[in-house]
Amino acid sequence: MPAPHRGRALGAVSWSDALRLALESATRRFGRTVLTVLAVTLASSLLVALATIVVTANSRVINQVSKGGPITAIRVAAARAEPGQLETDDFRLGEPVLLDEAALARVEALPGVDAVAPVLDLDVLAVPPEVPGGPERIFDRMVGVDLRHAERLPVTLLAGRLPAAGLSNETAVTLGYLDRLGIDAGEPEQVLGQRVAMAHAQVTRTVDGELDYRGRWVAAEVVGVVAQEAAPGIFLVPIEQTRADREWALRGVGDGERQALPGSPNSGLIVVADSLGEVRQVREAIDGFGYSTSAPEQLIANVQRYLRVVDIVLGSIGLIALVIAALGITNAMLAQVRERRREIGVLKAIGARDRDVMRVFLLEAVFVGAVGGVAGTALGIATAALVGAVVNGYLSQQGLEGVRLAVPISIVFAGIVGAAVLALAAGAVPARRAARLPAREAVGGA
């Protein structure tokens, strides 16, 4: 009596044979395979691109703005000492607490402070170019800031560019200036290149003892349109200009109204904290010096909440794409089961087991998913890089630092492996149907 067969069953399909059959089937039906791979590619590319953008937004953008910069800027203004506050040599009840160089150094030395930028805003009389229906004169405020470090200031460029630091013949204007001239805020480029004459008043006394007002006139070109929160005012200029105007004005006698802070070289400070977590501590310390402070410390928390909503929306879009791709794979595999009934019957007739037939179909599905995953991951990263380039171009125009794309290896791994697993799951039902197809029925129904 012959010894019992202890190897694999007669006609059983090995893993290598199953892989060969799967590859042959995929290449034989090349058009359908390409379409199925394309569906997986588009789905995985969309998911990878969205995941990359979300990770970059969360790990780079939020971290970047929360580690110093306009979002952590604290606006400091002088205040008068109130009863109940501790008096010091430079902090007397009822007297203004001046923002001089000593105050700047004291604030700069506080723990958690990254940088301090002085602000000096003054009254200004401006004579804009003649515009139909526009005013002949504008009385407002001129805000002087240190434009050498504009990226740390709460200043957003809307059109044009910022004035060059140290120059007195350039200015930027806010949307309030456009409103004064009756110009549509959606077309800020219209004011670029305009020449505006601006002056700050000097008060002198005449021989008769009366007050006389004179202006130090400067002709400035409008080089940019901005949104700024450094101080109230529709003109933004280098701080050197407002300091020169202040020194000139102080040579007069003053009228008790024109100079709100007579002895202070700065009307405010922009204090940039090291991180968002330091803002409250720094504000409390500055308040203790007798200054008034304000900061958008709740803004970043709101931004993070909205980002969570965006994450959910983008994730939902990605999942919908995956479901569509899975349905496409399932439909393609079911069509193959119907077309390959004879092949399945032949395999069953020569001894292939149900699991062998299932293995062939599942390997074909994994192959399609893996190829689509590789192509989709590459396409998704390229798409995210393109979006990043567009965003960085915009940030560069605004005078802000660009954001480097974050592509964790986990996203690459998930893009490829996830697509293969998705295809495997999508091909499970067709593979199970093929495996359960009786040999006689398969051959006879072909």
C-alpha positions in Angstrom: 0.0 0.0 0.0 1.5 3.3 -0.9 2.4 5.7 1.9 0.0 8.5 2.5 0.7 11.8 0.8 2.1 14.2 3.3 2.9 17.1 1.0 0.4 19.7 -0.3 -2.7 18.4 -1.9 -2.7 17.5 -5.6 -3.5 20.6 -7.6 -3.1 22.9 -4.6 -1.9 26.4 -5.6 1.3 27.6 -3.8 1.9 31.2 -2.9 4.3 31.7 -5.8 1.8 30.1 -8.2 -1.0 32.3 -6.8 1.1 35.4 -7.2 2.0 34.5 -10.8 -1.7 33.9 -11.7 -2.6 37.2 -10.0 0.0 39.1 -12.0 -0.9 37.4 -15.3 -4.6 38.2 -14.7 -3.8 41.9 -13.9 -1.6 42.3 -17.0 -4.0 40.4 -19.2 -6.8 42.8 -18.4 -4.6 45.8 -18.6 -7.2 48.4 -19.3 -9.4 47.4 -16.4 -6.4 47.1 -14.1 -5.3 50.6 -15.0 -8.7 52.1 -14.3 -8.8 50.3 -10.9 -5.3 51.4 -10.1 -6.2 55.0 -11.1 -9.2 54.9 -8.7 -6.9 53.8 -5.8 -4.3 56.3 -6.8 -6.8 59.2 -6.7 -8.2 58.2 -3.4 -4.9 57.6 -1.7 -3.4 60.8 -3.2 -6.3 62.8 -1.9 -6.0 61.3 1.6 -2.2 61.7 1.6 -2.4 65.3 0.5 -5.0 66.2 3.0 -3.1 64.4 5.8 0.1 66.2 4.9 -1.6 69.6 4.8 -3.3 68.9 8.2 -0.1 67.7 9.8 1.8 70.8 8.5 -0.9 73.1 9.7 -1.0 71.6 13.1 2.7 70.9 13.7 4.2 73.8 11.8 1.8 76.7 11.4 0.3 76.6 14.9 3.6 75.9 16.5 5.3 78.6 14.5 2.8 81.3 15.3 2.5 80.3 18.9 6.3 80.4 19.4 6.6 84.1 19.1 5.3 86.4 16.4 2.2 88.5 15.9 -0.1 86.0 17.5 1.8 86.3 20.8 2.2 90.0 20.6 1.1 92.0 23.7 0.2 95.7 23.1 1.5 97.9 26.0 0.3 101.4 26.6 1.2 103.9 29.3 -1.4 104.3 32.1 -1.8 106.4 35.1 -1.1 105.1 38.6 -4.3 104.3 40.5 -5.0 104.4 44.2 -4.0 101.2 45.9 -1.1 100.5 43.6 2.4 100.4 45.0 4.3 103.7 44.5 7.9 103.6 43.3 10.4 106.3 42.3 9.1 106.3 38.8 5.5 105.3 39.6 3.6 108.1 41.4 -0.1 108.2 42.0 -1.9 110.2 39.3 1.2 110.5 37.2 1.7 108.8 33.8 3.9 105.8 33.8 6.3 106.7 30.9 7.4 104.3 28.3 11.0 105.4 28.0 14.2 103.4 27.3 14.4 102.3 30.9 10.9 100.9 30.8 11.7 99.2 27.5 14.7 97.6 29.0 12.8 96.5 32.1 10.1 94.9 30.0 12.6 93.2 27.8 14.3 91.7 30.8 11.1 89.9 31.9 11.1 86.1 31.7 9.2 84.8 28.7 9.8 87.9 26.6 11.3 87.3 23.2 11.4 90.8 21.8 10.1 94.3 22.5 9.3 96.8 19.7 8.6 100.5 20.5 5.6 102.3 18.9 5.2 106.0 18.7 1.9 107.4 17.2 1.2 111.1 16.7 -1.6 113.3 15.5 -1.1 114.1 11.8 -2.6 116.4 9.2 -2.5 114.8 5.8 -3.2 116.3 2.4 -4.0 113.5 0.0 -4.1 113.8 -3.8 -7.2 115.2 -5.3 -9.8 112.5 -5.7 -13.4 113.2 -6.9 -15.5 113.4 -3.8 -12.5 112.9 -1.6 -11.5 115.2 1.3 -9.0 118.0 1.0 -7.4 117.3 4.4 -7.4 114.3 6.7 -6.9 114.6 10.5 -5.9 111.2 12.0 -2.9 109.4 13.6 0.4 108.4 12.2 1.8 105.2 13.7 5.6 104.7 13.8 7.0 101.3 14.3 10.4 99.6 13.9 10.0 98.1 10.4 13.3 96.3 10.6 11.4 93.5 12.4 8.0 93.8 10.8 7.5 90.0 11.0 7.1 90.3 14.7 4.5 93.1 14.6 0.7 92.8 14.2 0.9 94.2 10.7 -0.5 92.4 7.6 0.4 93.6 4.1 -2.6 93.7 1.8 -1.0 95.3 -1.2 2.3 96.7 -2.3 5.1 96.6 0.3 6.1 98.1 3.7 8.0 101.4 3.9 11.7 101.0 4.0 13.1 101.4 7.6 14.6 104.8 8.3 13.0 106.6 5.3 10.7 109.6 5.8 9.4 109.7 2.2 7.4 106.4 2.3 4.2 105.4 4.1 1.7 102.6 4.2 -1.9 103.2 4.7 -4.8 101.2 6.2 -8.2 100.5 4.7 -9.4 103.4 6.7 -7.5 105.7 4.3 -9.2 104.1 1.3 -12.6 104.7 3.1 -11.8 108.3 3.5 -11.1 108.7 -0.2 -14.2 106.7 -1.2 -12.1 103.9 -2.8 -13.3 100.3 -2.8 -11.5 98.3 -0.1 -11.3 95.4 -2.6 -9.0 97.5 -4.9 -6.2 98.7 -2.6 -3.8 98.9 -5.5 -5.5 102.1 -6.6 -3.7 104.2 -3.8 -0.2 102.8 -4.5 2.1 105.5 -5.8 0.0 108.4 -4.4 1.9 111.3 -2.9 0.6 112.4 0.5 1.8 115.5 2.4 1.8 114.9 6.1 2.6 117.2 9.1 2.7 117.0 12.9 1.9 120.3 14.7 4.4 122.4 16.6 2.9 124.9 19.0 4.6 128.2 19.5 3.7 131.4 21.2 3.5 134.7 19.3 4.7 138.0 20.5 1.1 138.8 21.5 1.1 135.6 23.7 -1.2 133.7 21.4 -0.6 130.1 20.4 0.5 129.5 16.8 0.5 126.1 15.1 3.1 125.2 12.5 3.6 121.9 10.6 6.7 120.0 9.7 5.6 118.8 6.3 6.9 115.6 4.6 5.9 114.4 1.2 5.5 110.6 1.3 4.7 108.1 -1.3 2.1 105.4 -0.5 4.0 102.2 -1.1 1.6 99.7 0.6 -1.8 99.0 2.1 -1.8 97.2 5.5 -4.0 96.0 8.3 -2.3 96.9 11.5 -3.1 96.7 15.2 0.1 98.4 16.6 -1.9 101.5 17.4 -4.9 103.4 16.1 -4.0 105.3 13.0 -4.4 105.1 9.2 -0.7 105.9 8.3 2.1 103.5 9.1 5.6 104.9 8.9 9.1 104.0 10.2 9.4 105.0 13.8 12.4 107.3 13.0 9.9 109.6 11.3 7.5 109.9 14.2 10.5 110.4 16.6 11.8 113.2 14.5 8.3 114.8 14.4 8.0 114.4 18.2 11.4 116.0 18.9 10.4 118.9 16.6 7.1 119.3 18.3 8.7 119.4 21.8 10.7 122.4 20.8 7.4 124.3 20.9 5.6 125.4 24.1 2.8 122.9 23.9 -0.9 123.5 24.6 -1.6 120.7 27.0 -3.7 118.8 24.5 -1.4 117.9 21.6 1.0 115.7 23.6 -0.8 112.9 25.5 2.5 111.7 26.9 4.7 114.7 27.2 7.8 113.1 28.5 7.5 109.6 26.9 9.6 108.8 23.8 7.2 105.9 23.0 3.4 105.8 23.1 3.3 102.1 23.3 5.3 98.8 23.0 4.7 95.6 21.2 6.0 92.8 23.4 6.4 89.4 21.8 6.3 86.5 24.2 8.4 83.4 23.7 5.3 81.2 23.3 1.6 81.4 23.7 1.8 79.8 27.1 3.9 82.8 28.3 1.5 85.5 27.3 -0.6 85.5 30.5 2.5 85.5 32.7 4.2 88.3 30.7 1.0 90.4 30.7 0.6 90.1 34.5 4.2 91.2 35.0 3.8 94.2 32.7 0.5 95.1 34.4 2.4 95.2 37.7 4.6 97.9 36.3 1.5 100.1 35.9 1.0 99.8 32.1 -2.2 98.7 30.4 -1.9 95.7 28.2 -4.0 93.8 25.6 -3.3 90.6 23.7 -5.3 88.3 21.4 -4.4 85.3 23.6 -7.8 83.7 22.9 -7.3 83.9 19.2 -4.9 80.9 18.9 -7.3 78.8 21.0 -10.1 79.7 18.6 -7.9 78.9 15.6 -7.1 75.5 17.1 -10.8 74.8 17.5 -11.5 75.7 13.9 -8.6 73.6 12.8 -10.1 70.6 14.5 -13.3 71.3 12.5 -11.2 71.5 9.4 -9.5 68.2 10.3 -12.9 66.5 10.6 -14.1 67.9 7.3 -10.9 67.0 5.4 -10.9 63.6 7.1 -14.5 63.0 6.0 -13.6 63.9 2.4 -10.7 61.5 2.5 -12.9 58.7 3.8 -15.5 59.3 1.1 -12.7 59.0 -1.5 -11.6 55.8 0.1 -15.1 54.3 0.1 -15.5 55.3 -3.6 -12.2 53.6 -4.4 -13.2 50.5 -2.4 -16.5 50.2 -4.3 -14.5 50.6 -7.6 -12.2 47.7 -6.6 -15.1 45.5 -5.5 -17.0 46.1 -8.7 -13.9 45.4 -10.8 -13.2 42.2 -8.9 -16.8 41.0 -9.2 -16.6 41.6 -12.9 -13.5 39.5 -13.0 -15.2 36.6 -11.2 -17.9 36.6 -13.8 -15.4 36.7 -16.6 -13.0 34.1 -15.2 -15.6 31.4 -14.3 -13.9 28.9 -16.7 -10.4 29.6 -15.2 -11.8 29.1 -11.7 -13.5 25.9 -12.8 -10.2 24.6 -14.3 -8.4 25.3 -11.1 -11.1 23.6 -9.1 -11.0 20.6 -11.5 -7.3 20.0 -11.0 -7.6 20.1 -7.3 -7.3 23.7 -6.2 -9.0 24.4 -2.9 -11.3 27.2 -2.1 -8.6 29.0 -0.2 -6.3 28.7 -3.1 -8.7 30.5 -5.4 -9.4 33.1 -2.8 -5.6 33.6 -2.4 -5.2 34.4 -6.2 -7.9 37.0 -6.1 -6.7 38.6 -2.9 -3.2 38.8 -4.1 -4.4 40.5 -7.3 -6.3 43.0 -5.2 -3.3 43.6 -3.0 -1.2 44.2 -6.1 -3.6 46.7 -7.5 -3.8 48.4 -4.1 -0.1 48.6 -3.6 0.6 50.0 -7.1 -2.2 52.5 -6.6 -0.9 53.3 -3.1 2.7 54.0 -4.3 1.4 56.2 -7.2 -1.2 57.9 -5.0 1.3 58.7 -2.2 3.8 60.2 -4.6 1.0 62.3 -6.2 -0.4 63.3 -2.8 3.0 64.5 -1.6 3.5 66.4 -4.9 0.0 68.0 -4.6 0.7 69.0 -1.0 4.1 70.5 -2.0 2.4 72.5 -4.8 -0.2 73.8 -2.3 2.7 74.6 0.1 4.5 76.6 -2.7 1.4 78.6 -3.4 0.9 79.3 0.3 4.6 80.3 0.8 4.4 82.6 -2.2 1.5 84.4 -0.6 3.2 84.5 2.8 6.3 85.9 1.1 4.2 88.7 -0.5 2.9 89.5 3.0 6.4 89.8 4.4 5.9 86.7 6.5 8.1 83.6 7.0 7.2 80.6 4.8 6.1 77.2 6.2 8.2 74.1 5.5 6.1 71.1 4.4 6.0 68.3 7.0 5.8 64.8 5.5 6.1 62.3 8.3 7.2 58.8 7.3 4.0 57.5 8.9 2.0 59.2 6.2 4.1 57.6 3.5 3.8 54.2 5.1 0.0 54.7 5.7 -0.5 55.8 2.1 1.0 52.6 0.6 0.1 50.0 3.2 -3.4 51.6 3.7 -4.2 51.4 0.0 -3.1 47.7 -0.1 -5.2 46.9 3.0 -8.1 48.8 1.5 -7.9 46.8 -1.7 -7.6 43.6 0.3 -10.8 44.4 2.2 -12.5 45.5 -1.0 -11.5 42.3 -2.8 -12.6 40.0 0.1 -16.2 39.6 -1.1 -15.4 38.9 -4.8 -12.6 36.5 -3.7 -15.0 34.7 -1.4 -17.6 34.4 -4.2 -15.0 33.0 -6.5 -13.8 30.5 -4.0 -17.3 29.2 -3.4 -18.0 28.7 -7.1 -18.4 24.9 -7.8 -16.1 23.5 -10.4 -18.9 21.9 -12.5 -21.0 25.1 -12.4 -17.9 27.3 -13.3 -16.9 25.2 -16.3 -20.4 24.6 -17.5 -21.5 28.2 -17.1 -18.4 29.7 -18.8 
